[in-house]
Amino acid sequence: MNLAISGHHVSVSPALRDYVASKLDRIRRHFDQVIDVNVFLSVDKLIQKAEIHLRVRGKALFAEASDENLYAAIDLLVDKLDRQVIKYKDKRVGFEHDALKHQPVPT
């Protein structure tokens, strides 16, 4: 899983980077086929905003959350993304197909 964290009007400290990575472990526990993750953190006056773009095979998931505290925004973001990943995984498991069965050719 490729992880890219960037910030707008906020410096991404190693502590913040570790916090985001530890929260994303929860996503990886539910679904291990994540291709890459882009996290975008921003500050606009008093509102802290976190966005995430998660690519899995066949789909791209997006979630965003905002709060007065950046850590709380990240928590909300991961909760939203976790629900999306579980829903995607359930839909994907439901579409497994059996092998084609050969029907006898009528003569």
PALODO-641263 format. One record per atom (N, C-alpha, C): chain; atom name; x, y, z. Coordinates in steps of 0.02 Angstrom, whole numbers, plus 50000, padded with zeros to 5 digits. Atoms other than C-alpha are relative to their C-alpha. Last residue first. Layout:
N
("A"; "CA"; (X; Y; Z))
...
END
This chain:
107
("A"; "N"; (49988; 50027; 50069))
("A"; "CA"; (48549; 48355; 48422))
("A"; "C"; (49937; 49992; 49962))
("A"; "N"; (50057; 50040; 50026))
("A"; "CA"; (48542; 48464; 48578))
("A"; "C"; (50014; 49978; 49928))
("A"; "N"; (50025; 49970; 50061))
("A"; "CA"; (48716; 48513; 48642))
("A"; "C"; (49941; 49958; 49974))
("A"; "N"; (49998; 50044; 50059))
("A"; "CA"; (48744; 48456; 48819))
("A"; "C"; (49967; 50035; 49940))
("A"; "N"; (50066; 50028; 50013))
("A"; "CA"; (48771; 48602; 48936))
("A"; "C"; (50006; 49953; 49940))
("A"; "N"; (50013; 50018; 50070))
("A"; "CA"; (48945; 48635; 48997))
("A"; "C"; (49932; 49967; 49995))
("A"; "N"; (50015; 50072; 50006))
("A"; "CA"; (48948; 48720; 49163))
("A"; "C"; (49983; 49987; 49927))
("A"; "N"; (50053; 50016; 50048))
("A"; "CA"; (49035; 48886; 49171))
("A"; "C"; (49990; 49926; 49996))
("A"; "N"; (49975; 50013; 50067))
("A"; "CA"; (49137; 48905; 49328))
("A"; "C"; (49942; 49983; 49955))
("A"; "N"; (49977; 50069; 50009))
("A"; "CA"; (49046; 48977; 49476))
("A"; "C"; (50028; 49994; 49929))
("A"; "N"; (50036; 50043; 50047))
("A"; "CA"; (49037; 49163; 49497))
("A"; "C"; (50029; 49930; 50000))
("A"; "N"; (49956; 50054; 50023))
("A"; "CA"; (49086; 49277; 49640))
("A"; "C"; (49958; 49952; 49958))
("A"; "N"; (50000; 50009; 50072))
("A"; "CA"; (48975; 49429; 49646))
("A"; "C"; (50049; 49947; 49975))
("A"; "N"; (50063; 50025; 50024))
("A"; "CA"; (48927; 49430; 49830))
("A"; "C"; (49999; 49985; 49926))
("A"; "N"; (50004; 50070; 49983))
("A"; "CA"; (49107; 49448; 49886))
("A"; "C"; (49936; 49969; 49973))
("A"; "N"; (49952; 50037; 50042))
("A"; "CA"; (49123; 49612; 49793))
("A"; "C"; (49996; 49925; 50014))
("A"; "N"; (50026; 50003; 50068))
("A"; "CA"; (48967; 49685; 49870))
("A"; "C"; (50044; 49957; 49956))
("A"; "N"; (50060; 50042; 50000))
("A"; "CA"; (49025; 49641; 50045))
("A"; "C"; (49970; 49993; 49930))
("A"; "N"; (49978; 50069; 49992))
("A"; "CA"; (49199; 49712; 50012))
("A"; "C"; (49940; 49953; 49999))
("A"; "N"; (49970; 50021; 50063))
("A"; "CA"; (49129; 49875; 49945))
("A"; "C"; (50019; 49926; 50003))
("A"; "N"; (50055; 50005; 50049))
("A"; "CA"; (49015; 49894; 50097))
("A"; "C"; (50027; 49975; 49933))
("A"; "N"; (50039; 50060; 49982))
("A"; "CA"; (49160; 49856; 50215))
("A"; "C"; (49943; 49989; 49951))
("A"; "N"; (49960; 50059; 50017))
("A"; "CA"; (49270; 49982; 50124))
("A"; "C"; (49962; 49936; 50016))
("A"; "N"; (50000; 50006; 50073))
("A"; "CA"; (49136; 50118; 50130))
("A"; "C"; (50038; 49937; 49979))
("A"; "N"; (50066; 50022; 50021))
("A"; "CA"; (49106; 50091; 50317))
("A"; "C"; (49997; 49990; 49925))
("A"; "N"; (50007; 50069; 49979))
("A"; "CA"; (49293; 50101; 50350))
("A"; "C"; (49932; 49972; 49980))
("A"; "N"; (49966; 50042; 50049))
("A"; "CA"; (49306; 50260; 50248))
("A"; "C"; (49993; 49926; 50017))
("A"; "N"; (50037; 49998; 50063))
("A"; "CA"; (49176; 50347; 50354))
("A"; "C"; (50030; 49953; 49949))
("A"; "N"; (50064; 50033; 49989))
("A"; "CA"; (49258; 50292; 50517))
("A"; "C"; (49958; 49997; 49936))
("A"; "N"; (49986; 50072; 50002))
("A"; "CA"; (49430; 50340; 50450))
("A"; "C"; (49936; 49960; 50013))
("A"; "N"; (49983; 50020; 50068))
("A"; "CA"; (49369; 50515; 50411))
("A"; "C"; (50010; 49924; 49995))
("A"; "N"; (50063; 50002; 50037))
("A"; "CA"; (49287; 50538; 50580))
("A"; "C"; (50011; 49975; 49929))
("A"; "N"; (50040; 50055; 49973))
("A"; "CA"; (49450; 50491; 50666))
("A"; "C"; (49934; 49993; 49963))
("A"; "N"; (49970; 50062; 50026))
("A"; "CA"; (49551; 50605; 50551))
("A"; "C"; (49960; 49940; 50025))
("A"; "N"; (50019; 50004; 50070))
("A"; "CA"; (49433; 50750; 50591))
("A"; "C"; (50028; 49936; 49968))
("A"; "N"; (50070; 50021; 50001))
("A"; "CA"; (49454; 50715; 50777))
("A"; "C"; (49975; 49994; 49928))
("A"; "N"; (50001; 50070; 49981))
("A"; "CA"; (49644; 50723; 50755))
("A"; "C"; (49929; 49972; 50000))
("A"; "N"; (49979; 50040; 50057))
("A"; "CA"; (49628; 50887; 50660))
("A"; "C"; (49999; 49925; 50016))
("A"; "N"; (49937; 50033; 49983))
("A"; "CA"; (49526; 50970; 50798))
("A"; "C"; (50019; 49954; 49942))
("A"; "N"; (49958; 49949; 49971))
("A"; "CA"; (49389; 51095; 50754))
("A"; "C"; (50069; 49973; 50017))
("A"; "N"; (50013; 49991; 49929))
("A"; "CA"; (49310; 50966; 50639))
("A"; "C"; (50046; 50057; 50024))
("A"; "N"; (49972; 49939; 49972))
("A"; "CA"; (49303; 50918; 50457))
("A"; "C"; (49978; 50007; 50072))
("A"; "N"; (50029; 49983; 49936))
("A"; "CA"; (49279; 50754; 50365))
("A"; "C"; (50033; 50064; 50025))
("A"; "N"; (49974; 49939; 49971))
("A"; "CA"; (49309; 50690; 50190))
("A"; "C"; (49964; 50013; 50065))
("A"; "N"; (50035; 49978; 49939))
("A"; "CA"; (49291; 50523; 50104))
("A"; "C"; (50032; 50064; 50024))
("A"; "N"; (49983; 49933; 49977))
("A"; "CA"; (49334; 50454; 49932))
("A"; "C"; (49959; 50014; 50063))
("A"; "N"; (50043; 49977; 49946))
("A"; "CA"; (49340; 50276; 49865))
("A"; "C"; (50024; 50068; 50024))
("A"; "N"; (49966; 49948; 49962))
("A"; "CA"; (49413; 50227; 49696))
("A"; "C"; (49950; 50026; 50052))
("A"; "N"; (50039; 49946; 49972))
("A"; "CA"; (49356; 50063; 49620))
("A"; "C"; (50046; 50050; 50036))
("A"; "N"; (50065; 49990; 50030))
("A"; "CA"; (49410; 49912; 49518))
("A"; "C"; (49961; 50059; 50026))
("A"; "N"; (50008; 50029; 50066))
("A"; "CA"; (49553; 49854; 49627))
("A"; "C"; (49929; 50010; 49975))
("A"; "N"; (50000; 50073; 49995))
("A"; "CA"; (49565; 49974; 49771))
("A"; "C"; (49989; 49973; 49931))
("A"; "N"; (50010; 50040; 50061))
("A"; "CA"; (49610; 50157; 49768))
("A"; "C"; (50006; 49927; 50017))
("A"; "N"; (49975; 50068; 49992))
("A"; "CA"; (49585; 50264; 49922))
("A"; "C"; (49984; 49961; 49937))
("A"; "N"; (50016; 50035; 50063))
("A"; "CA"; (49568; 50453; 49910))
("A"; "C"; (50033; 49931; 50007))
("A"; "N"; (49962; 50059; 50018))
("A"; "CA"; (49564; 50536; 50081))
("A"; "C"; (49973; 49972; 49934))
("A"; "N"; (50028; 50035; 50058))
("A"; "CA"; (49514; 50707; 50141))
("A"; "C"; (50043; 49940; 49985))
("A"; "N"; (49961; 50058; 50022))
("A"; "CA"; (49544; 50791; 50310))
("A"; "C"; (49962; 49967; 49943))
("A"; "N"; (50032; 50044; 50049))
("A"; "CA"; (49484; 50964; 50360))
("A"; "C"; (50047; 49945; 49979))
("A"; "N"; (49949; 50047; 50023))
("A"; "CA"; (49523; 51072; 50511))
("A"; "C"; (49965; 49949; 49956))
("A"; "N"; (50024; 50066; 50019))
("A"; "CA"; (49404; 51218; 50533))
("A"; "C"; (50058; 49959; 49972))
("A"; "N"; (50005; 50042; 49941))
("A"; "CA"; (49459; 51371; 50631))
("A"; "C"; (49978; 49929; 49984))
("A"; "N"; (50019; 49962; 49940))
("A"; "CA"; (49526; 51475; 50486))
("A"; "C"; (49997; 49953; 50060))
("A"; "N"; (50032; 49940; 50026))
("A"; "CA"; (49541; 51348; 50344))
("A"; "C"; (49969; 50037; 50059))
("A"; "N"; (50027; 49957; 49948))
("A"; "CA"; (49664; 51210; 50387))
("A"; "C"; (49972; 50062; 49967))
("A"; "N"; (49999; 49928; 50011))
("A"; "CA"; (49704; 51067; 50270))
("A"; "C"; (49969; 50036; 50060))
("A"; "N"; (50020; 49966; 49939))
("A"; "CA"; (49750; 50883; 50271))
("A"; "C"; (50004; 50075; 49987))
("A"; "N"; (49989; 49928; 50007))
("A"; "CA"; (49755; 50780; 50110))
("A"; "C"; (49972; 50034; 50062))
("A"; "N"; (50033; 49964; 49946))
("A"; "CA"; (49776; 50591; 50121))
("A"; "C"; (50019; 50074; 49992))
("A"; "N"; (49979; 49931; 49999))
("A"; "CA"; (49815; 50490; 49965))
("A"; "C"; (49959; 50037; 50053))
("A"; "N"; (50040; 49955; 49958))
("A"; "CA"; (49804; 50301; 49982))
("A"; "C"; (50031; 50069; 49996))
("A"; "N"; (49967; 49941; 49973))
("A"; "CA"; (49866; 50170; 49860))
("A"; "C"; (49950; 50044; 50037))
("A"; "N"; (49945; 49984; 50045))
("A"; "CA"; (49830; 49993; 49800))
("A"; "C"; (50038; 50061; 50026))
("A"; "N"; (49998; 49928; 50013))
("A"; "CA"; (49724; 49925; 49942))
("A"; "C"; (50061; 50015; 49957))
("A"; "N"; (49983; 49989; 50070))
("A"; "CA"; (49696; 49737; 49931))
("A"; "C"; (49998; 50074; 49981))
("A"; "N"; (49928; 49996; 50010))
("A"; "CA"; (49705; 49701; 50118))
("A"; "C"; (50021; 50013; 49928))
("A"; "N"; (49992; 50012; 50072))
("A"; "CA"; (49526; 49740; 50166))
("A"; "C"; (50073; 50010; 49983))
("A"; "N"; (50063; 50021; 50031))
("A"; "CA"; (49463; 49739; 50346))
("A"; "C"; (50009; 49980; 49927))
("A"; "N"; (50023; 50060; 49966))
("A"; "CA"; (49634; 49742; 50431))
("A"; "C"; (49936; 49973; 49968))
("A"; "N"; (49962; 50056; 50027))
("A"; "CA"; (49699; 49865; 50301))
("A"; "C"; (49980; 49934; 50033))
("A"; "N"; (50025; 50013; 50068))
("A"; "CA"; (49563; 49987; 50347))
("A"; "C"; (50033; 49939; 49971))
("A"; "N"; (50067; 50026; 49991))
("A"; "CA"; (49608; 49974; 50532))
("A"; "C"; (49968; 49983; 49932))
("A"; "N"; (49991; 50072; 49988))
("A"; "CA"; (49791; 49998; 50487))
("A"; "C"; (49933; 49966; 50009))
("A"; "N"; (50012; 50035; 50063))
("A"; "CA"; (49735; 50166; 50415))
("A"; "C"; (50014; 49925; 50006))
("A"; "N"; (50072; 50004; 50012))
("A"; "CA"; (49719; 50234; 50592))
("A"; "C"; (49985; 49962; 49936))
("A"; "N"; (50029; 50048; 49952))
("A"; "CA"; (49900; 50190; 50630))
("A"; "C"; (49925; 49994; 49991))
("A"; "N"; (49981; 50068; 50020))
("A"; "CA"; (49959; 50274; 50469))
("A"; "C"; (49971; 49948; 50048))
("A"; "N"; (50039; 50018; 50059))
("A"; "CA"; (49861; 50433; 50508))
("A"; "C"; (50016; 49928; 49980))
("A"; "N"; (50070; 50005; 49979))
("A"; "CA"; (49934; 50442; 50684))
("A"; "C"; (49956; 49978; 49941))
("A"; "N"; (50007; 50063; 49965))
("A"; "CA"; (50111; 50406; 50621))
("A"; "C"; (49928; 49988; 50021))
("A"; "N"; (49993; 50053; 50050))
("A"; "CA"; (50098; 50549; 50495))
("A"; "C"; (49992; 49931; 50032))
("A"; "N"; (50063; 50000; 50038))
("A"; "CA"; (50032; 50666; 50630))
("A"; "C"; (50001; 49945; 49947))
("A"; "N"; (50052; 50025; 49956))
("A"; "CA"; (50177; 50620; 50744))
("A"; "C"; (49933; 49996; 49964))
("A"; "N"; (49995; 50073; 49994))
("A"; "CA"; (50301; 50640; 50601))
("A"; "C"; (49947; 49969; 50046))
("A"; "N"; (49947; 50021; 49954))
("A"; "CA"; (50235; 50815; 50572))
("A"; "C"; (50005; 49924; 50000))
("A"; "N"; (50013; 50070; 49983))
("A"; "CA"; (50132; 50862; 50420))
("A"; "C"; (50060; 49975; 50041))
("A"; "N"; (49940; 50041; 50011))
("A"; "CA"; (50142; 51051; 50418))
("A"; "C"; (49984; 49929; 50025))
("A"; "N"; (49984; 50040; 49940))
("A"; "CA"; (49975; 51136; 50397))
("A"; "C"; (50062; 49959; 49984))
("A"; "N"; (50000; 49956; 49942))
("A"; "CA"; (49921; 51272; 50276))
("A"; "C"; (50010; 49962; 50065))
("A"; "N"; (50009; 49932; 50026))
("A"; "CA"; (49885; 51137; 50147))
("A"; "C"; (49990; 50045; 50060))
("A"; "N"; (50037; 49952; 49962))
("A"; "CA"; (49949; 50965; 50194))
("A"; "C"; (49998; 50068; 49966))
("A"; "N"; (49980; 49931; 50015))
("A"; "CA"; (50006; 50808; 50108))
("A"; "C"; (49956; 50047; 50039))
("A"; "N"; (50034; 49953; 49956))
("A"; "CA"; (50007; 50624; 50155))
("A"; "C"; (50026; 50069; 49983))
("A"; "N"; (49976; 49932; 50011))
("A"; "CA"; (50049; 50490; 50026))
("A"; "C"; (49958; 50048; 50043))
("A"; "N"; (50033; 49949; 49959))
("A"; "CA"; (50032; 50306; 50071))
("A"; "C"; (50033; 50067; 49987))
("A"; "N"; (49964; 49937; 50004))
("A"; "CA"; (50071; 50167; 49947))
("A"; "C"; (49960; 50053; 50037))
("A"; "N"; (50042; 49941; 50000))
("A"; "CA"; (50000; 50000; 50000))
("A"; "C"; (50045; 50062; 50000))
END
